[in-house]
Amino acid sequence: MVLRLADTSPRIRAITCSLFLYLGISGCDALPDVNEGDIIFHTSRSTQSLAVQQATNSRYSHMGIILFREGKPTVFEASARVKYTPLNEWIARGTDGRYVLKRLKTAQQALTPDALEKLRKTADTFAGKPYDLTFEWSDERIYCSELVWKIYDRALGIRIGELQKIREFNLDAPAVKQKIKERYGDKIPLEETVISPQAMFESPLLIIAAEQ
């Protein structure tokens, strides 16, 4: 029997491509054609995904930046820790294998070899840091959108997405209330500076490069 990837669900295609890449089999076209510096979004299957979606009125709850390691694309992300994840694995981990890949409108001019080197070096300063469950604007712990925002800002002075305060989010949504109680109790840091995946997704500095 021949598996026709075009006839399968996005998640099955992503998982199959992950297996193909692991086995060194060619012919899988489910992975996007990425450039370093691209930003990729998907809907996480983590326990906080729904709360993030409800709080920010967003379809997407997780994101990372594309960086190459030994010639292969990875997603540099803040998960349990800040780490490099192979692109195929990252896509397969999301809900239904769906994603949106975005790129700077000015990527051809802005992301020179020197600029990309600055992105890589800045990214390395965050590698291994623990995930920030309370979304604080410090470098001790890092969450996904904070990681990508700070890399671009510190490496190139490019601020993708508008910073907000926690009080600006939808804090009355059921899943949000539950997570707030778990993580903050009665002391909600309403004035804490935050950047959400949705704010970065909506940035006019970005265009869609690929999606599935």
PyMOL commands that set and color helices and strands:
alter all, ss='L'
color gray80, all
select helices_A, chain A and resi 5-7+10-23+49-56+87-93+95-97+107-110+113-124+144-156+166-168+174-184+197-201
alter helices_A, ss='H'
color red, helices_A
select strands_A, chain A and resi 39-42+62-69+72-78+82-86+100-104+164-165+193-194+206-211
alter strands_A, ss='S'
color yellow, strands_A
deselect
rebuild
show_as cartoon
